[in-house]
Amino acid sequence: MAAARPGPALCILALVLAAAMLSGCSGVAYVARAAYEEGRILWNREPINEVLAKPELDASTREKLETVLQVREFAEHQLGLSVDGAYSTVSPVDRGAVVYVVMAARRDSLKPYLWWFPVVGYVPYRGYFSESRARAEAESMEAKGYDTLVRPAVAFSSLGFFADPLLSNLLKLDKVVLAGVIIHELFHRTYFLESDVMFDESAANFVGTRGAVDFFTRTEGASSEDAKAARAVYESNLVFAHFLLQAEAKLLRLYGSGLPKNKILKRRKKVFTEIQADYAKIKPTLSGLERFNLDKHPLNNAVMLNYMLYFHDQDDFAALEKLNHDDTRATIARIIALAKRNPSDPFYAIWEASRLALASSGPPGASASR
């Protein structure tokens, strides 16, 4: 992957159902491949309890599988997330990525190009099971004048349509990150707002990292190394989200300046250089973000949007958590309730509900203005 987080794919099921937007032989082939890949993952599931019964299982894998079972129980009973049969099985994956995701954006705008799929609505990416096919799509979009990004996705949620298995590639993650990913995906299973991927992913990112803090605090103690590591990841996410907010503001000022497009494209190179320099300064202080290489690879609008999808308004979610006296279960319920009542702008609804906490003493990067 270049310049992007290997984040979860929102819903591989959308790819299977993409026939509604496709036509001709190529569309049939795309859907057939999607159905095959999903079917293969589901067919090869093996109960985690049966895997744990194998005496030859190595200690590291055993510990992570046991953690997954504990996390799913915690997510259901302590966080109120919809679990059912999800992550009670494991399925082998013979490569690091499940799908390769293509993102695109105009070169003078931070608005993503949107694709439409059944069930999930408009989404700012399209997935491919072949990296070469994904890169061909990106080249096609670049020829039309778009910035693009191709990134691997290592996890997915079927949004409750199937009992999602744990994919074996996730066992390469450390225990703290793995717990956050599982809780992240279970939030998608619990609630999904159609055609608002930024809300879906940002909310799931907050719930995943905050839920991991609660899990390790409850199961190992607040002073345990895992609990401290989970807390560091959570706090780093808030710092990184604030950094992205500042970077976004710089780009929006340029793109809204009214300058001719050629001048905007020339000046944005300097802005991207500044953004990378700013990130390089904070990177050594961040935990859990080692896989982010924003300071090492060329930036464009698609790359920036990829990060922004996962880290939008994290301080507002944190303020809502504070209002709920650090009760993550209550916070999750509140996030979902606010989004259901305000589907056209759930971020504003959450900001409005949390602004008193932000005005008093919010988390790193918090602001009482909007």
Residue pairs with C-beta under 8 A, 6 or more apart in sequence:
1 151
1 152
2 149
2 150
2 151
2 293
2 297
3 149
3 293
3 294
3 296
3 297
3 298
3 299
3 303
4 149
4 151
4 303
4 306
4 307
5 151
5 291
5 292
5 306
5 307
5 310
6 96
6 97
6 151
6 152
6 153
6 154
6 291
7 151
7 153
7 154
7 201
7 306
7 309
7 310
8 153
8 154
8 155
8 156
8 157
8 181
8 184
8 185
8 188
8 201
8 204
9 98
9 99
9 101
9 127
9 153
9 155
9 156
10 120
10 123
10 156
10 157
10 188
10 197
10 200
10 201
11 119
11 120
11 156
11 157
11 158
11 159
11 188
11 192
12 34
12 37
12 38
12 98
12 99
12 127
12 156
12 158
13 38
13 119
13 158
13 159
13 161
13 162
14 117
14 118
14 119
14 120
14 123
14 127
15 30
15 34
15 38
15 99
15 117
15 127
16 31
16 34
16 35
16 38
17 117
17 118
17 119
18 27
18 30
18 31
18 34
18 117
18 118
19 27
19 28
19 31
20 117
20 118
21 115
21 116
21 117
21 118
22 28
22 30
22 31
33 129
34 129
37 98
37 99
37 129
38 158
38 162
41 91
41 93
41 98
41 165
41 167
42 91
42 162
42 165
44 91
44 92
45 89
45 90
45 91
45 165
46 89
46 90
46 91
47 88
47 89
48 65
48 68
48 69
48 87
48 88
48 89
48 90
48 166
49 69
49 88
51 57
51 65
51 90
52 62
52 65
52 66
57 65
61 171
63 175
64 171
64 173
64 175
64 178
65 90
65 166
65 171
67 175
67 178
67 179
68 87
68 166
68 178
68 182
69 87
69 88
70 215
70 219
71 87
71 179
71 182
71 183
71 215
72 83
72 86
72 87
72 88
72 182
72 186
73 83
74 211
74 214
74 215
74 218
74 219
75 81
75 83
75 182
75 183
75 186
75 211
76 82
76 83
78 214
78 215
78 218
78 329
79 183
79 186
79 207
79 211
79 214
79 328
79 329
79 332
80 190
80 329
80 332
80 333
81 183
81 186
81 187
81 189
81 190
81 332
82 160
82 186
82 189
82 190
83 186
83 189
84 160
84 163
84 189
85 163
86 163
86 164
86 185
86 186
86 189
87 164
87 165
87 166
87 182
87 185
87 186
88 163
89 163
89 165
89 166
90 165
90 166
90 167
90 168
91 165
91 166
91 167
91 168
92 168
93 167
93 168
93 169
95 169
96 152
96 154
96 169
96 172
97 131
97 152
97 153
97 154
97 169
98 152
98 153
98 154
98 155
98 156
98 167
98 169
99 127
99 128
99 129
99 152
99 153
99 156
100 127
100 128
100 129
100 130
100 131
100 133
100 134
100 135
100 150
100 151
100 152
100 153
101 125
101 126
101 127
101 128
101 134
101 150
101 151
101 152
101 153
102 125
102 126
102 127
102 128
102 134
102 137
102 138
102 141
102 148
102 149
102 150
103 112
103 113
103 124
103 125
103 148
103 149
103 151
103 302
103 305
103 306
104 112
104 113
104 138
104 141
104 146
104 147
104 148
104 149
104 302
105 111
105 112
105 113
105 146
105 147
105 300
105 301
105 302
105 305
106 113
106 145
106 146
106 147
106 301
107 145
107 146
107 147
107 261
107 265
107 268
107 300
107 301
108 255
108 261
108 264
108 265
108 268
109 255
109 301
110 248
110 251
110 252
110 255
110 301
110 304
110 305
110 308
112 124
112 125
112 302
112 305
113 124
113 141
113 146
114 122
114 123
114 124
115 122
115 123
115 124
115 125
115 126
116 122
116 123
117 123
119 159
119 194
120 159
120 192
120 194
120 195
120 197
121 194
121 195
122 195
123 195
123 197
124 197
124 198
124 305
124 309
125 197
126 137
127 134
127 153
128 134
128 137
131 150
131 152
134 150
135 150
138 148
138 149
138 150
139 148
141 148
142 148
146 302
147 300
147 301
147 302
147 303
148 300
148 302
149 300
149 302
149 303
149 306
151 306
154 167
154 169
154 170
155 167
155 170
155 181
155 184
155 185
156 164
156 185
157 164
157 185
157 186
157 188
157 189
158 164
158 189
159 188
159 189
159 192
160 189
164 185
164 189
166 182
170 178
170 181
171 178
173 181
175 226
176 212
176 216
176 226
176 229
176 230
176 233
176 288
177 233
177 288
179 211
179 212
179 215
179 216
179 230
180 208
180 209
180 211
180 212
180 230
180 233
181 208
182 208
183 207
183 208
183 211
183 212
183 215
184 204
184 205
184 207
184 208
185 204
185 208
187 203
187 204
187 207
187 208
187 332
188 200
188 204
190 332
190 336
191 203
191 335
191 336
191 339
192 200
193 199
193 200
193 339
193 343
193 346
196 343
196 346
197 309
198 308
198 309
198 312
198 347
199 312
199 339
199 346
199 347
201 309
201 310
202 309
202 310
202 311
202 312
202 313
202 314
202 317
202 347
203 317
203 335
203 339
203 346
205 237
205 310
205 311
205 314
206 237
206 314
206 317
206 318
207 328
207 332
207 335
209 230
209 233
209 234
209 237
209 288
210 234
210 317
210 318
210 321
210 328
210 331
211 328
212 230
212 233
212 234
213 227
213 230
213 231
213 234
214 328
215 230
216 224
216 226
216 227
216 229
216 230
217 224
217 227
217 230
220 226
220 227
221 227
229 287
229 288
232 287
232 288
233 287
233 288
233 289
235 287
235 363
235 364
236 285
236 286
236 287
236 288
236 289
237 288
237 289
237 311
237 314
238 314
238 315
238 318
238 363
238 364
238 365
239 282
239 285
239 286
239 364
239 365
240 282
240 286
240 289
240 292
240 311
241 311
241 312
241 313
241 314
241 315
241 365
242 315
242 364
242 365
242 366
243 278
243 279
243 282
243 365
244 304
244 307
244 308
244 311
244 312
245 365
246 278
247 275
247 278
247 279
247 304
248 304
248 308
250 271
250 274
250 275
251 268
251 271
251 301
251 304
254 264
254 267
254 268
254 271
255 264
257 264
259 267
272 298
272 299
272 300
275 294
275 299
275 304
276 294
276 295
276 299
277 295
279 294
279 295
280 295
283 289
283 292
283 295
286 292
292 307
294 303
294 307
297 303
312 347
313 347
313 350
313 351
315 358
315 362
315 363
315 364
315 365
315 366
315 367
316 347
316 350
316 351
316 354
316 358
317 331
317 335
317 350
317 354
318 362
318 363
318 366
319 354
319 355
319 357
319 358
319 362
319 363
319 366
320 331
320 334
320 335
320 350
320 353
320 354
320 357
321 327
321 328
321 331
322 354
322 357
322 362
322 363
323 353
323 354
323 356
323 357
324 330
324 331
324 334
334 353
335 350
338 346
338 349
338 350
338 353
339 346
339 349
339 350
341 349
342 348
342 349
348 370
351 358
351 370
355 368
355 370
358 366
358 367
358 368
359 368
362 368
